[in-house]
């Protein structure tokens, strides 16, 4: 998840020469007010705070009951894939890849889900008959 946020952040820092080049109105306002590096940094921290909170609540620090976890975890993955990874990938890639917005978002969501199921999901504990089984 944070790879997509970092990709969007770094590509904007590298390619954005003046704030009006930024398509996101809120990010542009931060950059006009505080300058490009500080404004973008503050914007990324503020706008992604709900993501950090959600990841903390969905972590293994808080044990979710089995029946709830079966529904919640895929739902969170799909939401993150579409709204966070897709949007950040589309925003970051828009500096050098002039594809339609939906195509960039679908590409970002697909990359996120692919990486999540190849690298993250195999290493998470799995649930077996309402109990946690360590792999």
MDAnalysis code that builds the backbone (N, CA, C; Angstrom):
import MDAnalysis as mda
import numpy as np

u = mda.Universe.empty(405, n_residues=135, atom_resindex=np.repeat(np.arange(135), 3), trajectory=True)
u.add_TopologyAttr("name", ["N", "CA", "C"] * 135)
u.add_TopologyAttr("resid", np.arange(1, 136))
u.add_TopologyAttr("resname", ["UNK", "UNK", "UNK", "UNK", "UNK", "UNK", "UNK", "UNK", "UNK", "UNK", "UNK", "UNK", "UNK", "UNK", "UNK", "UNK", "UNK", "UNK", "UNK", "UNK", "UNK", "UNK", "UNK", "UNK", "UNK", "UNK", "UNK", "UNK", "UNK", "UNK", "UNK", "UNK", "UNK", "UNK", "UNK", "UNK", "UNK", "UNK", "UNK", "UNK", "UNK", "UNK", "UNK", "UNK", "UNK", "UNK", "UNK", "UNK", "UNK", "UNK", "UNK", "UNK", "UNK", "UNK", "UNK", "UNK", "UNK", "UNK", "UNK", "UNK", "UNK", "UNK", "UNK", "UNK", "UNK", "UNK", "UNK", "UNK", "UNK", "UNK", "UNK", "UNK", "UNK", "UNK", "UNK", "UNK", "UNK", "UNK", "UNK", "UNK", "UNK", "UNK", "UNK", "UNK", "UNK", "UNK", "UNK", "UNK", "UNK", "UNK", "UNK", "UNK", "UNK", "UNK", "UNK", "UNK", "UNK", "UNK", "UNK", "UNK", "UNK", "UNK", "UNK", "UNK", "UNK", "UNK", "UNK", "UNK", "UNK", "UNK", "UNK", "UNK", "UNK", "UNK", "UNK", "UNK", "UNK", "UNK", "UNK", "UNK", "UNK", "UNK", "UNK", "UNK", "UNK", "UNK", "UNK", "UNK", "UNK", "UNK", "UNK", "UNK", "UNK", "UNK", "UNK"])
u.atoms.positions = np.array([
    [0.819, -1.183, 0.000],
    [0.000, 0.000, 0.000],
    [0.866, 1.251, 0.000],
    [1.831, 1.253, 0.889],
    [2.650, 2.453, 1.012],
    [3.568, 2.645, -0.188],
    [3.810, 1.576, -0.928],
    [4.593, 1.695, -2.159],
    [3.878, 2.593, -3.158],
    [2.570, 2.456, -3.262],
    [1.797, 3.271, -4.200],
    [1.754, 4.731, -3.744],
    [1.625, 4.940, -2.451],
    [1.623, 6.305, -1.914],
    [2.981, 6.944, -2.155],
    [4.044, 6.193, -1.887],
    [5.405, 6.701, -2.094],
    [5.670, 6.962, -3.574],
    [5.187, 6.087, -4.453],
    [5.341, 6.282, -5.898],
    [4.687, 7.587, -6.340],
    [3.461, 7.823, -5.892],
    [2.735, 9.045, -6.240],
    [3.464, 10.267, -5.681],
    [3.900, 10.185, -4.439],
    [4.595, 11.292, -3.781],
    [5.899, 11.640, -4.506],
    [6.725, 10.627, -4.766],
    [8.028, 10.879, -5.394],
    [7.893, 11.334, -6.844],
    [6.963, 10.741, -7.593],
    [6.809, 11.180, -8.980],
    [6.301, 12.616, -9.046],
    [5.448, 13.007, -8.120],
    [4.982, 14.395, -8.085],
    [6.121, 15.331, -7.712],
    [6.936, 14.949, -6.733],
    [8.087, 15.782, -6.365],
    [9.057, 15.960, -7.525],
    [9.285, 14.898, -8.277],
    [10.255, 14.948, -9.369],
    [9.716, 15.734, -10.570],
    [8.469, 15.492, -10.944],
    [7.952, 16.057, -12.193],
    [7.194, 17.378, -12.052],
    [6.731, 17.711, -10.867],
    [5.931, 18.931, -10.697],
    [6.859, 20.128, -10.500],
    [6.823, 21.055, -11.462],
    [7.678, 22.238, -11.387],
    [6.954, 23.423, -10.747],
    [5.655, 23.525, -10.972],
    [4.832, 24.594, -10.389],
    [3.527, 23.965, -9.898],
    [2.944, 24.504, -8.819],
    [1.749, 23.880, -8.230],
    [0.571, 23.704, -9.178],
    [0.374, 24.600, -10.146],
    [-0.801, 24.459, -11.009],
    [-0.721, 23.246, -11.931],
    [0.428, 22.582, -12.026],
    [0.537, 21.348, -12.801],
    [-0.128, 20.164, -12.085],
    [-0.295, 20.282, -10.785],
    [-0.930, 19.212, -9.999],
    [-2.437, 19.215, -10.241],
    [-2.989, 18.052, -10.595],
    [-4.419, 17.954, -10.896],
    [-5.288, 17.950, -9.641],
    [-4.772, 17.424, -8.545],
    [-5.545, 17.367, -7.301],
    [-5.619, 18.764, -6.689],
    [-6.817, 19.287, -6.602],
    [-7.022, 20.655, -6.120],
    [-6.522, 20.843, -4.685],
    [-6.748, 19.860, -3.830],
    [-6.316, 19.967, -2.431],
    [-4.794, 19.934, -2.316],
    [-4.166, 19.037, -3.057],
    [-2.701, 18.986, -3.046],
    [-2.125, 20.279, -3.609],
    [-2.743, 20.785, -4.657],
    [-2.292, 22.047, -5.256],
    [-2.384, 23.191, -4.248],
    [-3.465, 23.238, -3.477],
    [-3.628, 24.284, -2.465],
    [-2.530, 24.202, -1.413],
    [-2.235, 22.998, -0.943],
    [-1.151, 22.821, 0.021],
    [0.182, 23.276, -0.582],
    [0.424, 22.915, -1.845],
    [1.685, 23.271, -2.489],
    [1.791, 24.769, -2.733],
    [0.684, 25.423, -3.043],
    [0.706, 26.881, -3.225],
    [0.935, 27.600, -1.897],
    [0.393, 27.058, -0.832],
    [0.502, 27.687, 0.475],
    [1.880, 27.484, 1.112],
    [2.393, 26.244, 1.059],
    [3.623, 25.912, 1.770],
    [4.832, 25.661, 0.872],
    [4.668, 25.751, -0.431],
    [5.740, 25.381, -1.353],
    [5.558, 23.924, -1.759],
    [6.172, 23.548, -2.851],
    [5.940, 22.203, -3.382],
    [6.403, 21.099, -2.433],
    [7.657, 21.066, -1.975],
    [8.076, 19.934, -1.150],
    [7.313, 19.840, 0.191],
    [7.242, 20.939, 0.929],
    [6.576, 20.909, 2.228],
    [5.071, 20.744, 2.072],
    [4.467, 21.437, 1.133],
    [3.028, 21.330, 0.912],
    [2.609, 19.933, 0.513],
    [3.372, 19.325, -0.392],
    [3.057, 17.960, -0.816],
    [3.236, 16.983, 0.340],
    [4.296, 17.164, 1.110],
    [4.544, 16.288, 2.256],
    [3.413, 16.390, 3.271],
    [3.010, 17.597, 3.607],
    [1.912, 17.785, 4.558],
    [0.608, 17.198, 4.021],
    [0.343, 17.430, 2.746],
    [-0.877, 16.893, 2.143],
    [-0.897, 15.371, 2.219],
    [0.213, 14.727, 1.863],
    [0.276, 13.260, 1.878],
    [0.088, 12.734, 3.295],
    [0.688, 13.379, 4.270],
    [0.524, 12.929, 5.658],
    [-0.917, 13.092, 6.131],
    [-1.519, 14.226, 5.852],
    [-2.894, 14.485, 6.313],
    [-3.904, 13.594, 5.599],
    [-3.782, 13.471, 4.297],
    [-4.782, 12.732, 3.524],
    [-4.679, 11.226, 3.761],
    [-3.512, 10.733, 4.125],
    [-3.346, 9.292, 4.324],
    [-3.485, 8.862, 5.774],
    [-3.751, 9.779, 6.676],
    [-3.954, 9.426, 8.084],
    [-5.075, 8.399, 8.260],
    [-6.226, 8.536, 7.579],
    [-7.257, 7.498, 7.719],
    [-6.780, 6.112, 7.257],
    [-5.895, 6.070, 6.293],
    [-5.361, 4.787, 5.830],
    [-4.521, 4.153, 6.922],
    [-3.660, 4.938, 7.556],
    [-2.843, 4.416, 8.648],
    [-3.722, 3.897, 9.778],
    [-4.777, 4.617, 10.101],
    [-5.685, 4.193, 11.166],
    [-6.396, 2.894, 10.790],
    [-6.877, 2.815, 9.547],
    [-7.559, 1.604, 9.091],
    [-6.626, 0.407, 9.100],
    [-5.404, 0.586, 8.655],
    [-4.443, -0.521, 8.677],
    [-4.144, -0.961, 10.103],
    [-4.105, -0.026, 11.010],
    [-3.869, -0.375, 12.412],
    [-5.031, -1.198, 12.968],
    [-6.251, -0.809, 12.627],
    [-7.416, -1.543, 13.119],
    [-7.549, -2.912, 12.461],
    [-7.070, -3.043, 11.237],
    [-7.161, -4.305, 10.515],
    [-5.940, -5.188, 10.758],
    [-5.064, -4.768, 11.622],
    [-3.833, -5.527, 11.856],
    [-4.090, -6.681, 12.818],
    [-3.044, -7.406, 13.120],
    [-3.162, -8.542, 14.035],
    [-3.060, -8.122, 15.494],
    [-2.949, -6.834, 15.736],
    [-2.970, -6.344, 17.110],
    [-4.379, -6.518, 17.672],
    [-5.370, -6.255, 16.828],
    [-6.768, -6.419, 17.216],
    [-7.260, -7.713, 16.587],
    [-7.699, -8.631, 17.414],
    [-8.201, -9.910, 16.903],
    [-9.646, -9.761, 16.465],
    [-9.886, -10.030, 15.203],
    [-11.228, -9.963, 14.649],
    [-11.804, -11.375, 14.698],
    [-13.048, -11.525, 15.139],
    [-13.654, -12.860, 15.144],
    [-13.648, -13.480, 13.751],
    [-13.586, -14.796, 13.712],
    [-13.459, -15.540, 12.465],
    [-14.500, -15.150, 11.420],
    [-15.774, -15.151, 11.800],
    [-16.833, -14.852, 10.841],
    [-16.735, -13.434, 10.302],
    [-16.285, -12.527, 11.121],
    [-16.122, -11.143, 10.688],
    [-14.893, -11.004, 9.797],
    [-13.803, -11.666, 10.151],
    [-12.551, -11.571, 9.395],
    [-12.705, -12.087, 7.970],
    [-13.503, -13.116, 7.791],
    [-13.698, -13.683, 6.453],
    [-14.327, -12.654, 5.517],
    [-15.175, -11.785, 6.042],
    [-15.841, -10.769, 5.231],
    [-15.010, -9.490, 5.158],
    [-14.450, -9.084, 6.287],
    [-13.776, -7.791, 6.383],
    [-12.467, -7.760, 5.596],
    [-11.640, -8.771, 5.705],
    [-10.320, -8.724, 5.063],
    [-10.391, -8.607, 3.542],
    [-11.184, -9.409, 2.837],
    [-11.284, -9.207, 1.384],
    [-11.896, -7.846, 1.029],
    [-12.871, -7.405, 1.824],
    [-13.485, -6.103, 1.587],
    [-12.456, -4.991, 1.706],
    [-11.618, -5.037, 2.736],
    [-10.571, -4.030, 2.931],
    [-9.571, -4.085, 1.774],
    [-9.206, -5.288, 1.326],
    [-8.284, -5.420, 0.193],
    [-8.856, -4.787, -1.078],
    [-10.123, -5.025, -1.336],
    [-10.739, -4.462, -2.544],
    [-10.843, -2.945, -2.455],
    [-11.244, -2.442, -1.294],
    [-11.342, -0.996, -1.101],
    [-9.969, -0.349, -1.263],
    [-8.957, -0.910, -0.620],
    [-7.611, -0.356, -0.744],
    [-7.114, -0.452, -2.179],
    [-7.373, -1.566, -2.830],
    [-6.916, -1.730, -4.211],
    [-7.516, -0.667, -5.121],
    [-8.811, -0.435, -5.006],
    [-9.461, 0.484, -5.915],
    [-9.209, 1.943, -5.555],
    [-9.495, 2.304, -4.308],
    [-9.482, 3.716, -3.942],
    [-8.101, 4.244, -3.572],
    [-7.254, 3.428, -3.009],
    [-5.956, 3.936, -2.569],
    [-4.867, 3.601, -3.583],
    [-4.640, 2.324, -3.818],
    [-3.582, 1.939, -4.756],
    [-3.903, 2.419, -6.163],
    [-5.154, 2.246, -6.583],
    [-5.541, 2.668, -7.925],
    [-5.390, 4.161, -8.119],
    [-5.888, 4.936, -7.173],
    [-5.791, 6.395, -7.293],
    [-4.354, 6.885, -7.219],
    [-3.569, 6.334, -6.299],
    [-2.175, 6.776, -6.185],
    [-1.358, 6.350, -7.400],
    [-1.599, 5.144, -7.905],
    [-0.875, 4.713, -9.102],
    [-1.258, 5.588, -10.295],
    [-2.556, 5.819, -10.456],
    [-3.022, 6.650, -11.562],
    [-2.461, 8.067, -11.454],
    [-2.466, 8.622, -10.249],
    [-1.925, 9.971, -10.036],
    [-0.433, 10.044, -10.270],
    [0.296, 9.062, -9.770],
    [1.747, 9.057, -9.943],
    [2.168, 8.797, -11.378],
    [1.460, 7.892, -12.034],
    [1.806, 7.554, -13.422],
    [1.360, 8.626, -14.404],
    [0.416, 9.470, -13.998],
    [-0.098, 10.484, -14.925],
    [0.964, 11.501, -15.336],
    [2.058, 11.583, -14.595],
    [3.126, 12.517, -14.953],
    [3.861, 12.081, -16.215],
    [3.884, 10.764, -16.477],
    [4.633, 10.284, -17.642],
    [3.876, 9.274, -18.496],
    [2.704, 8.835, -18.061],
    [1.894, 7.889, -18.825],
    [0.533, 8.529, -19.051],
    [0.246, 8.910, -20.268],
    [-0.978, 9.629, -20.589],
    [-2.076, 8.652, -21.013],
    [-2.519, 7.874, -20.051],
    [-3.611, 6.923, -20.274],
    [-4.879, 7.489, -19.632],
    [-6.035, 7.027, -20.064],
    [-7.268, 7.470, -19.408],
    [-7.232, 7.149, -17.905],
    [-7.882, 7.989, -17.107],
    [-7.858, 7.832, -15.653],
    [-8.313, 6.467, -15.175],
    [-9.374, 5.947, -15.793],
    [-9.887, 4.643, -15.393],
    [-8.871, 3.536, -15.672],
    [-8.164, 3.646, -16.779],
    [-7.152, 2.640, -17.114],
    [-6.005, 2.651, -16.099],
    [-5.580, 3.834, -15.691],
    [-4.534, 3.938, -14.673],
    [-4.986, 3.399, -13.333],
    [-6.242, 3.674, -12.990],
    [-6.762, 3.191, -11.710],
    [-6.914, 1.669, -11.715],
    [-7.410, 1.115, -12.799],
    [-7.545, -0.341, -12.905],
    [-6.156, -0.994, -12.869],
    [-5.184, -0.400, -13.555],
    [-3.820, -0.942, -13.537],
    [-3.249, -0.933, -12.128],
    [-3.438, 0.165, -11.397],
    [-2.954, 0.253, -10.024],
    [-3.632, -0.750, -9.110],
    [-4.943, -0.899, -9.243],
    [-5.679, -1.865, -8.421],
    [-5.213, -3.292, -8.731],
    [-5.021, -3.597, -10.016],
    [-4.555, -4.926, -10.400],
    [-3.147, -5.205, -9.840],
    [-2.254, -4.223, -9.958],
    [-0.907, -4.391, -9.398],
    [-0.947, -4.609, -7.888],
    [-1.789, -3.836, -7.195],
    [-1.901, -3.976, -5.746],
    [-2.395, -5.369, -5.367],
    [-3.477, -5.813, -5.995],
    [-4.024, -7.132, -5.665],
    [-3.034, -8.240, -6.001],
    [-2.334, -8.101, -7.114],
    [-1.321, -9.095, -7.480],
    [-0.227, -9.165, -6.430],
    [0.296, -8.004, -6.041],
    [1.354, -7.992, -5.021],
    [0.836, -8.476, -3.675],
    [-0.387, -8.112, -3.318],
    [-0.953, -8.537, -2.034],
    [-1.089, -10.053, -1.970],
    [-1.574, -10.668, -3.044],
    [-1.787, -12.105, -3.008],
    [-0.508, -12.906, -3.254],
    [0.492, -12.305, -3.886],
    [1.760, -13.011, -4.090],
    [2.707, -12.881, -2.897],
    [2.762, -11.697, -2.298],
    [3.778, -11.446, -1.284],
    [3.255, -11.328, 0.147],
    [2.049, -10.831, 0.325],
    [1.557, -10.573, 1.674],
    [0.664, -11.695, 2.185],
    [-0.337, -12.070, 1.448],
    [-1.307, -13.071, 1.907],
    [-0.682, -14.423, 2.259],
    [0.305, -14.926, 1.513],
    [0.887, -16.217, 1.892],
    [1.574, -16.196, 3.261],
    [1.921, -15.024, 3.776],
    [2.648, -14.936, 5.033],
    [1.772, -14.537, 6.207],
    [0.493, -14.296, 5.962],
    [-0.426, -13.944, 7.043],
    [-0.965, -15.221, 7.670],
    [-1.292, -15.178, 8.960],
    [-1.928, -16.353, 9.564],
    [-3.263, -16.623, 8.884],
    [-3.638, -17.865, 8.803],
    [-4.925, -18.189, 8.193],
    [-5.877, -18.692, 9.266],
    [-7.143, -18.650, 8.948],
    [-8.168, -19.083, 9.877],
    [-8.655, -20.454, 9.482],
    [-8.834, -21.329, 10.486],
    [-9.306, -22.667, 10.229],
    [-10.348, -23.033, 11.274],
    [-11.572, -23.216, 10.865],
    [-12.669, -23.564, 11.766],
    [-12.715, -22.701, 13.017],
    [-12.788, -21.424, 12.794],
    [-12.968, -20.428, 13.842],
    [-11.775, -20.327, 14.795],
    [-10.623, -20.794, 14.396],
    [-9.435, -20.605, 15.220],
    [-8.278, -20.174, 14.329],
    [-7.364, -19.480, 14.931],
    [-6.199, -18.981, 14.203],
    [-5.148, -20.066, 14.107],
    [-4.668, -20.334, 12.903],
    [-3.637, -21.343, 12.697],
    [-2.397, -20.637, 12.167],
    [-1.292, -20.751, 12.846],
    [-0.047, -20.147, 12.369],
    [0.559, -21.023, 11.309],
    [1.063, -20.363, 10.287],
    [1.660, -21.101, 9.164],
    [3.154, -21.141, 9.342],
])
